[in-house]
Amino acid sequence: MGELKVVLREELLKAFKEKAYRLFGFKKGSIKEAAEIAIRDFVEKIESAEAEEIDISRLRGLLSDLKVSSVELQHKALELWIGHDPDRL
C-alpha cells in the first residue's frame, strides 16, 4: 500500500471531508475511502480521454481523403444521425 500527502485549498478540503463523512459516516477510514474513490475516478477519466484521443486520431486518418470541409462533414453527419436536413432545424 502506498502513501500520498496532498495539500489542498481550505475550502476544497472542507467540502471533501463533509461529503466523505456524509457518505461514509464519522468513522475511521472515511476520508481514505472517499480519496480512493476520487483518485480511481480521476484515473478512469484520464484513461477514457486518452483512449478517445486515439480513436479521434484514427478517425482523422480515415477521413483525410475526403474533399469536404469539417463543417460540411458535420452537417452530413447530423443529417445521417437524425435523419433530417440540418438546414430545416
N, C-alpha and C positions, 0 to 999 in steps of 0.2 A: 504494500500500500504506500502511495506517495503522499507528500505534503506540499501544500501550496499556500503561501501567505499573500494576501491581496489587501491593498489599501484602497478604500472606496470613499467617494464623497459621502459626507454625513447623511444627507437626505436619502441617497440611494441605499446605504446600509440600513437605515431605519426602516425604509419601505420593504426591503428584502426580509429583514427579521420579522416585521409584522406579518407579512404574508406567510413566511415559513412557520411561525408559531400558530397562526390561524389554521393552517392546513394540517400540520403535524402535531400540534399541541405544545405546551410549555414543558418539554421534557428533553433530556439529554439526547443529542443526535439529530434534533430537528433542523438545525442550521446546516449540518453536514448533509443530511438527506436532500434538503432543498438545493444546496450548492451542487450536489452531484446531478440532480435533475437539470439545473440550469446549464451546467457545463456540457452534459450529454446532449441537450437540445441545441446548444451552440455548435458543437462538433457536427451533429447531424445536418444542421442547416448549411454549414460551410461545405460539407461533403456533397450535399444535394446541389448547391450552387456550382461547385466545381464540375460535377457530372453534367449539369445543364450547359455549362460553358463548352464542354467537349461536344455535346450534342449540337450546339449552335454552330460551332466551328465546322463540324461535318456537314450540317445543312448548308452553310455558306458555300462550302466546296461543291455540293451538289447543284446549287443554284447559280454558280458562277458563269455558266454558259448561256444563261437566259439573257435576252436582249431587251429587257424591260427595266424600268426604274423600280426602286424599292416601294414607292407609293403605288405604282400600278400593280405591283405584286401584292401589296396589302389589300387593295381593293378587290382583286381577283380572289384572294384567299377568303375575304369576308363574304363575297358573293357565293363562293362554293360552300362555305361553312354554314351560312344561314339560309342559303337558297334564294337570296334576293339580290337585286341590283343595288349596290350601296348608294347610288345617286338618288334612289327613291325613298331612302330612310328619312 
